[in-house]
């Protein structure tokens, strides 16, 4: 199974692709799609859409695990995160890729074991699970953690199905 | 000049296309893009993107006047409006169409003359400016009002340029 984790944002959208075979995780690639702050919002959103479409076409993940946006006190950021999230979700559906969304708390709970984990703890656990040597940079860690969260949860769902069968 | 006004939403996205020639407005078409509530969010967003792309390709407006989303107390609605707005804005930029965003208050100010105008007042003024006979239905009125707002403002900007030249 190949899963792409995506943490959408207008300025930076982190992504990380994880393969699982024989119960082992391996990191395929990670990166950040950046859009120039000087461009109009609609152009930045179109750029994000094109870049993500190219990444999905190149690496053909079967599932996209996308951070579920929600709204904090920063209205300006919330709006642009919502817009970027819309473009990412529509692009994944357009590419025929299944989508699951997870909140940051769900991701931490799944990857580290508790929802209040720090960013450093998430990065350390991601580095260990993917055998990266060093903890990955923050954007990559968050994106990989989304992919791992999805793989953990779908693995658990399969195990439960098997146990109940 | 041909302008499309767009009021984005996940469930309903209203659009209305207005032509201006010789200082007169005329309504070309209006409609609503609806997405099925039973579909996953990402599929609904992709549907919205495809439908809007088809409308832009068919009628080739030069400018899209899009309602500027902002966040109210309804977090759930705000999120989906932000996502739909992102898809609409990216699609317009992708189609090479200029985008301007306007807040509801700016639209009412421009079309009716004061920012506190009611929906009925906006619909009545839109019906009158476009010589529609009857006031248009709410979705159409809001979308047409966005297009008229843009035309008023760009006309004013041209007049000021001329006066200062």
Interface residues (C-beta under 8 A of the other chain):
Chain A: X40 X41 X42 X43 X45 X46 X48 X49 X50 X69 X70 X71 X75 X78 X79 X81 X82 X83 X84 X85 X86 X87 X89 X90 X91 X92 X93 X94 X99 X101
Chain B: X40 X41 X42 X43 X45 X46 X48 X49 X50 X69 X70 X71 X75 X78 X79 X81 X82 X83 X84 X85 X86 X87 X89 X90 X91 X92 X93 X94 X99 X101
